[in-house]
Amino acid sequence: MNELIIRDIKVILTAPSGIDLVVVKVETSEPDLYGLGCATFTQRIHAVKSAIDDYLKPFLIGKDPRRIEDIWQSANVSGYWRNGPIMNNALSGIDMALWDIKGKLANLPVYELLGGKCRDGIPLYRHADGPDELAVEESVLALMEEGYQYARCQMGMYGGSGTTDTRLINTVYEKSKRITSKRSPKNTQPGQYFDPEAYAKSIEGLFDHLRNKLGPNIELIHDVHERISPIEAVRLAKKLEPYHLFYLEDPVAPENLEWLKMFREQVTTPIAVGELFTNINEWKPIIANQQIDFIRCHVSTVGGITPAKKIAVFSELYGVRTAWHGPGDISPVGVAANLHLDTSSPNFGIQEWTLMNDALKEVFPGAPTVEEGFAYLNDKPGLGITINEEEAKKYPVRGGIPSWTLARTPDGTAVKP
């Protein structure tokens, strides 16, 4: 098989769960030997497709797919300017597909090529949400009944939001336990409105309630999603110390990482950061300075398995654990890539999990399975997952911008989503 080359690259757009996905299929000169990768950037799917079709595909046709590192390095600098999310998602899809091919050639699961198993199942966390403390408690209890030992708890999703294009913003206050409203000015713009101050006041009460009702053994997570000011986030992290969170996610935006030094000096609440990073070098200072406890890396955006494994190894040296991003807007191929990294990383922390509907499982045979709060790979060669392209065609993409990215405060100011 010395003459093995990349023969063709296809981009498959599909939305089996109503979320636009981008999947890459790298075909080789060997009949029936191909690899799949996830290049999903839901908010820019057509730009990613163009990046692959117009630039990466011509660059890669005829190359040896076994030369993963060389292809990653040369493709990464082929446009000179690098590390933007569009090109990085495109490169991620290619990189995962090449690892899939490599595993099939070796007749081994990808995790065996990354060092072998460090664990036998992958502990997961799911999202528990509700309009008030009681509803969140019920949501967590339902997850515990299914066997989950970790839960991310939100009250009205990010920042207590839940309304769009309205003049009334509903928020839950900690002490009064009642719904109040903040007025917005007239002629407000469309968007998902939230009140950052009211949200920040409500969260201590939520976790006080959950700990009192659920006890100490369930691991609790909360995602700030950068929706409050940095100093308010520090104050929130201090308030949450008594409730022993597994971690507090994204308390500040990538633009405000200098605040992490204050977090480390002021509070012991573990911090997880990084799902919005697109350049692997963005992690270096905050890991080396031990300013975070978990890396929240979106593997389909940083360039794929090749750089993600390097981030994991670098983190291990500083006692930082992995918590790969696992939302609904990555394909089951990307989910499988996460789990192969989880399986082979000694500094694994936790894996975010979003349920897959029947349509996703039909389009992507071989998707990982879940039992009692643990995810399992099928141990087939490569990533262990395939795609039914005819089924994929049944679920056309929409190509729009999700409403949740259009975040606004009560006075109409556009803010970080």
C-alpha positions as semicolon CSV with decimal commas, in nm:
position;residue;x (nm);y (nm);z (nm)
1;M;0,000;0,000;0,000
2;N;0,299;0,229;-0,063
3;E;0,109;0,431;-0,326
4;L;-0,176;0,530;-0,095
5;I;-0,294;0,885;-0,172
6;I;-0,589;1,112;-0,103
7;R;-0,817;1,072;-0,404
8;D;-1,108;1,301;-0,314
9;I;-1,256;1,505;-0,029
10;K;-1,631;1,550;0,015
11;V;-1,817;1,789;0,242
12;I;-2,151;1,660;0,373
13;L;-2,398;1,909;0,521
14;T;-2,682;1,761;0,724
15;A;-2,908;1,846;1,020
16;P;-3,067;1,529;1,166
17;S;-3,132;1,695;1,502
18;G;-3,225;2,036;1,359
19;I;-2,870;2,168;1,409
20;D;-2,653;2,228;1,103
21;L;-2,355;1,989;1,089
22;V;-2,049;1,973;0,862
23;V;-1,888;1,634;0,805
24;V;-1,576;1,571;0,595
25;K;-1,515;1,247;0,404
26;V;-1,158;1,190;0,287
27;E;-1,145;0,918;0,021
28;T;-0,824;0,737;-0,072
29;S;-0,686;0,550;-0,372
30;E;-0,752;0,226;-0,183
31;P;-1,107;0,108;-0,262
32;D;-1,346;0,151;0,031
33;L;-1,080;0,311;0,254
34;Y;-1,198;0,651;0,373
35;G;-1,206;0,861;0,688
36;L;-1,465;1,087;0,849
37;G;-1,412;1,408;1,042
38;C;-1,624;1,678;1,205
39;A;-1,579;2,033;1,070
40;T;-1,898;2,175;1,221
41;F;-1,910;2,551;1,269
42;T;-2,287;2,580;1,290
43;Q;-2,293;2,957;1,250
44;R;-2,074;2,951;0,935
45;I;-2,133;2,614;0,768
46;H;-2,110;2,737;0,407
47;A;-1,787;2,926;0,475
48;V;-1,630;2,607;0,615
49;K;-1,751;2,409;0,313
50;S;-1,594;2,665;0,083
51;A;-1,267;2,657;0,277
52;I;-1,246;2,283;0,223
53;D;-1,372;2,268;-0,137
54;D;-1,182;2,569;-0,267
55;Y;-0,858;2,554;-0,069
56;L;-0,786;2,244;0,139
57;K;-0,912;1,991;-0,115
58;P;-0,682;2,111;-0,398
59;F;-0,397;2,136;-0,147
60;L;-0,443;1,776;-0,027
61;I;-0,537;1,575;-0,337
62;G;-0,250;1,337;-0,416
63;K;-0,090;1,353;-0,070
64;D;-0,026;1,049;0,150
65;P;-0,304;1,041;0,417
66;R;-0,073;0,862;0,659
67;R;0,141;1,175;0,703
68;I;-0,096;1,331;0,955
69;E;0,148;1,561;1,134
70;D;0,303;1,689;0,812
71;I;-0,039;1,753;0,659
72;W;-0,159;1,935;0,972
73;Q;0,147;2,159;0,989
74;S;0,158;2,242;0,618
75;A;-0,218;2,293;0,584
76;N;-0,221;2,514;0,893
77;V;0,024;2,760;0,738
78;S;-0,088;2,721;0,376
79;G;-0,293;3,040;0,396
80;Y;-0,017;3,226;0,587
81;W;-0,268;3,383;0,830
82;R;-0,386;3,103;1,053
83;N;-0,593;2,991;1,350
84;G;-0,922;3,151;1,255
85;P;-1,233;2,943;1,332
86;I;-1,338;2,887;0,969
87;M;-1,007;2,744;0,851
88;N;-0,952;2,563;1,180
89;N;-1,289;2,388;1,160
90;A;-1,205;2,289;0,805
91;L;-0,867;2,157;0,917
92;S;-1,029;1,975;1,211
93;G;-1,250;1,779;0,975
94;I;-0,952;1,679;0,763
95;D;-0,740;1,586;1,066
96;M;-1,004;1,364;1,226
97;A;-1,062;1,191;0,895
98;L;-0,689;1,117;0,861
99;W;-0,681;0,965;1,211
100;D;-0,985;0,758;1,115
101;I;-0,794;0,630;0,809
102;K;-0,483;0,563;1,015
103;G;-0,681;0,352;1,261
104;K;-0,842;0,154;0,981
105;L;-0,501;0,087;0,825
106;A;-0,369;-0,034;1,160
107;N;-0,694;-0,223;1,233
108;L;-0,705;-0,047;1,570
109;P;-0,930;0,210;1,739
110;V;-0,779;0,559;1,733
111;Y;-0,732;0,562;2,111
112;E;-0,484;0,274;2,073
113;L;-0,276;0,495;1,845
114;L;-0,289;0,773;2,107
115;G;-0,139;0,554;2,380
116;G;-0,412;0,307;2,468
117;K;-0,684;0,296;2,729
118;C;-0,655;0,491;3,053
119;R;-1,013;0,402;3,158
120;D;-1,291;0,164;3,065
121;G;-1,582;0,407;3,039
122;I;-1,614;0,784;3,005
123;P;-1,803;0,964;3,287
124;L;-2,044;1,221;3,146
125;Y;-2,231;1,528;3,257
126;R;-2,564;1,637;3,119
127;H;-2,745;1,971;3,135
128;A;-3,008;2,031;3,403
129;D;-3,216;2,345;3,350
130;G;-3,538;2,497;3,477
131;P;-3,713;2,826;3,549
132;D;-3,658;2,801;3,926
133;E;-3,472;2,606;4,192
134;L;-3,734;2,333;4,226
135;A;-3,743;2,267;3,852
136;V;-3,361;2,244;3,837
137;E;-3,365;2,007;4,134
138;E;-3,615;1,783;3,954
139;S;-3,402;1,789;3,642
140;V;-3,091;1,685;3,836
141;L;-3,283;1,409;4,016
142;A;-3,400;1,274;3,679
143;L;-3,038;1,258;3,561
144;M;-2,932;1,086;3,882
145;E;-3,204;0,826;3,827
146;E;-3,044;0,756;3,487
147;G;-2,708;0,701;3,656
148;Y;-2,536;1,032;3,594
149;Q;-2,302;1,148;3,870
150;Y;-2,237;1,495;3,724
151;A;-2,482;1,768;3,622
152;R;-2,445;2,116;3,481
153;C;-2,709;2,330;3,648
154;Q;-2,858;2,645;3,493
155;M;-3,168;2,841;3,586
156;G;-3,321;2,975;3,266
157;M;-3,014;2,881;3,060
158;Y;-2,729;3,128;3,017
159;G;-2,776;3,441;3,223
160;G;-3,136;3,346;3,305
161;S;-3,233;3,429;2,947
162;G;-3,530;3,285;2,770
163;T;-3,709;3,566;2,590
164;T;-3,654;3,706;2,244
165;D;-3,753;4,040;2,097
166;T;-3,947;4,151;2,403
167;R;-3,969;4,446;2,642
168;L;-3,997;4,232;2,955
169;I;-3,705;4,027;3,086
170;N;-3,801;3,758;3,337
171;T;-3,543;3,668;3,601
172;V;-3,545;3,472;3,924
173;Y;-3,421;3,651;4,236
174;E;-3,245;3,456;4,510
175;K;-3,430;3,567;4,826
176;S;-3,771;3,671;4,708
177;K;-3,830;3,349;4,510
178;R;-4,051;3,543;4,274
179;I;-4,046;3,644;3,910
180;T;-3,975;4,011;3,852
181;S;-3,946;4,215;3,536
182;K;-3,706;4,478;3,411
183;R;-3,837;4,715;3,152
184;S;-3,660;4,766;2,823
185;P;-3,676;5,086;2,619
186;K;-3,912;5,110;2,325
187;N;-3,813;4,992;1,976
188;T;-3,586;4,715;2,104
189;Q;-3,392;4,502;1,856
190;P;-3,450;4,128;1,810
191;G;-3,236;3,911;2,034
192;Q;-3,220;3,688;2,340
193;Y;-3,249;3,923;2,635
194;F;-3,113;3,863;2,984
195;D;-3,043;4,063;3,299
196;P;-2,682;4,004;3,414
197;E;-2,724;4,158;3,760
198;A;-3,039;3,963;3,845
199;Y;-2,880;3,645;3,708
200;A;-2,571;3,685;3,927
201;K;-2,790;3,735;4,236
202;S;-2,992;3,420;4,167
203;I;-2,715;3,162;4,134
204;E;-2,598;3,140;4,495
205;G;-2,955;3,059;4,598
206;L;-2,979;2,792;4,330
207;F;-2,674;2,603;4,454
208;D;-2,764;2,650;4,818
209;H;-3,096;2,483;4,739
210;L;-2,937;2,202;4,536
211;R;-2,676;2,114;4,794
212;N;-2,931;2,115;5,077
213;K;-3,169;1,893;4,880
214;L;-2,929;1,665;4,691
215;G;-2,639;1,628;4,932
216;P;-2,264;1,628;4,869
217;N;-2,220;1,330;4,637
218;I;-2,359;1,465;4,309
219;E;-2,101;1,675;4,124
220;L;-2,242;2,014;4,019
221;I;-2,122;2,241;3,737
222;H;-2,234;2,589;3,634
223;D;-2,168;2,780;3,311
224;V;-2,146;3,159;3,341
225;H;-2,099;3,179;2,962
226;E;-1,917;3,513;3,006
227;R;-2,249;3,687;3,073
228;I;-2,146;3,906;3,367
229;S;-1,863;4,151;3,425
230;P;-1,529;4,002;3,536
231;I;-1,546;4,149;3,887
232;E;-1,903;4,020;3,928
233;A;-1,778;3,677;3,815
234;V;-1,508;3,685;4,085
235;R;-1,772;3,770;4,343
236;L;-1,995;3,487;4,218
237;A;-1,710;3,237;4,234
238;K;-1,646;3,337;4,596
239;K;-2,015;3,298;4,684
240;L;-2,019;2,949;4,535
241;E;-1,720;2,820;4,732
242;P;-1,932;2,658;5,010
243;Y;-2,119;2,446;4,754
244;H;-1,808;2,273;4,617
245;L;-1,872;2,297;4,246
246;F;-1,690;2,051;4,023
247;Y;-1,611;2,360;3,822
248;L;-1,736;2,704;3,719
249;E;-1,725;2,737;3,342
250;D;-1,620;3,040;3,138
251;P;-1,653;3,306;3,409
252;V;-1,474;3,550;3,177
253;A;-1,446;3,589;2,800
254;P;-1,125;3,522;2,603
255;E;-1,082;3,899;2,583
256;N;-1,055;3,921;2,963
257;L;-0,819;3,637;3,052
258;E;-0,600;3,867;3,262
259;W;-0,874;3,840;3,527
260;L;-0,793;3,471;3,581
261;K;-0,499;3,576;3,798
262;M;-0,744;3,741;4,037
263;F;-0,964;3,431;4,039
264;R;-0,671;3,214;4,142
265;E;-0,569;3,457;4,415
266;Q;-0,921;3,510;4,551
267;V;-1,118;3,185;4,527
268;T;-1,087;2,806;4,540
269;T;-1,381;2,733;4,309
270;P;-1,231;2,529;4,019
271;I;-1,236;2,713;3,687
272;A;-1,290;2,573;3,336
273;V;-1,208;2,791;3,035
274;G;-1,152;2,768;2,664
275;E;-1,440;2,653;2,445
276;L;-1,404;2,974;2,240
277;F;-1,030;2,938;2,183
278;T;-0,927;2,863;1,826
279;N;-0,547;2,885;1,859
280;I;-0,383;2,614;2,070
281;N;-0,133;2,872;2,194
282;E;-0,412;3,057;2,375
283;W;-0,395;2,788;2,642
284;K;-0,021;2,812;2,708
285;P;-0,008;3,101;2,957
286;I;-0,317;3,009;3,158
287;I;-0,210;2,644;3,186
288;A;0,157;2,720;3,257
289;N;0,055;2,976;3,521
290;Q;-0,194;2,726;3,667
291;Q;-0,482;2,973;3,641
292;I;-0,741;2,714;3,534
293;D;-0,832;2,362;3,640
294;F;-1,003;2,228;3,326
295;I;-0,954;2,294;2,955
296;R;-1,287;2,344;2,775
297;C;-1,160;2,275;2,428
298;H;-1,386;2,249;2,121
299;V;-1,186;1,989;1,930
300;S;-1,364;2,062;1,602
301;T;-1,243;2,423;1,619
302;V;-0,882;2,399;1,735
303;G;-0,769;2,186;1,441
304;G;-0,872;1,833;1,534
305;I;-0,721;1,541;1,725
306;T;-0,358;1,632;1,647
307;P;-0,349;1,963;1,840
308;A;-0,602;1,847;2,102
309;K;-0,374;1,562;2,209
310;K;-0,088;1,810;2,246
311;I;-0,306;2,037;2,460
312;A;-0,400;1,741;2,680
313;V;-0,037;1,636;2,729
314;F;0,073;1,992;2,805
315;S;-0,212;2,028;3,055
316;E;-0,116;1,704;3,229
317;L;0,226;1,848;3,316
318;Y;0,056;2,127;3,514
319;G;-0,219;1,927;3,683
320;V;-0,494;2,060;3,453
321;R;-0,766;1,817;3,342
322;T;-0,964;1,784;3,021
323;A;-1,332;1,871;2,976
324;W;-1,380;1,869;2,599
325;H;-1,675;2,071;2,472
326;G;-1,965;1,840;2,381
327;P;-2,267;2,047;2,268
328;G;-2,536;1,955;2,016
329;D;-2,355;2,144;1,743
330;I;-2,087;1,887;1,684
331;S;-2,157;1,575;1,481
332;P;-2,140;1,221;1,626
333;V;-1,806;1,198;1,443
334;G;-1,678;1,484;1,659
335;V;-1,828;1,318;1,967
336;A;-1,635;1,000;1,886
337;A;-1,314;1,202;1,848
338;N;-1,371;1,349;2,195
339;L;-1,416;1,003;2,344
340;H;-1,100;0,863;2,185
341;L;-0,909;1,150;2,347
342;D;-1,091;1,090;2,678
343;T;-1,006;0,721;2,670
344;S;-0,634;0,781;2,614
345;S;-0,573;1,087;2,840
346;P;-0,458;1,021;3,198
347;N;-0,562;1,375;3,296
348;F;-0,921;1,329;3,180
349;G;-1,166;1,528;3,392
350;I;-1,520;1,498;3,257
351;Q;-1,702;1,484;2,923
352;E;-2,001;1,701;2,834
353;W;-2,280;1,500;2,672
354;T;-2,578;1,591;2,455
355;L;-2,833;1,322;2,380
356;M;-2,854;1,194;2,022
357;N;-3,195;1,148;1,864
358;D;-3,287;0,851;1,645
359;A;-3,224;1,047;1,325
360;L;-2,862;1,115;1,425
361;K;-2,807;0,748;1,503
362;E;-2,952;0,648;1,164
363;V;-2,731;0,895;0,975
364;F;-2,421;0,801;1,179
365;P;-2,416;0,424;1,244
366;G;-2,167;0,323;1,511
367;A;-2,221;0,634;1,726
368;P;-2,103;0,595;2,088
369;T;-2,351;0,453;2,339
370;V;-2,440;0,559;2,694
371;E;-2,523;0,344;2,995
372;E;-2,563;0,458;3,357
373;G;-2,388;0,790;3,295
374;F;-2,089;0,645;3,108
375;A;-2,015;0,663;2,735
376;Y;-1,865;0,372;2,545
377;L;-1,694;0,343;2,208
378;N;-1,758;0,040;1,990
379;D;-1,386;-0,045;1,953
380;K;-1,403;-0,076;1,576
381;P;-1,097;0,039;1,378
382;G;-1,050;0,415;1,338
383;L;-1,308;0,637;1,500
384;G;-1,557;0,350;1,475
385;I;-1,831;0,550;1,307
386;T;-1,971;0,568;0,954
387;I;-2,220;0,786;0,768
388;N;-2,528;0,695;0,566
389;E;-2,512;0,963;0,298
390;E;-2,858;0,887;0,162
391;E;-3,010;0,929;0,509
392;A;-2,808;1,249;0,556
393;K;-2,975;1,400;0,249
394;K;-3,314;1,374;0,420
395;Y;-3,214;1,646;0,667
396;P;-3,120;1,964;0,478
397;V;-2,936;2,242;0,659
398;R;-3,077;2,592;0,705
399;G;-2,755;2,791;0,715
400;G;-2,885;3,066;0,943
401;I;-2,754;3,217;1,265
402;P;-2,891;3,068;1,591
403;S;-3,092;3,314;1,799
404;W;-2,896;3,247;2,118
405;T;-2,589;3,420;1,971
406;L;-2,787;3,747;1,955
407;A;-2,761;3,824;2,327
408;R;-2,878;4,158;2,467
409;T;-2,918;4,317;2,811
410;P;-3,250;4,482;2,909
411;D;-3,158;4,819;2,760
412;G;-3,088;4,652;2,423
413;T;-2,707;4,645;2,436
414;A;-2,554;4,364;2,228
415;V;-2,326;4,159;2,452
416;K;-2,126;3,837;2,451
417;P;-2,341;3,526;2,400
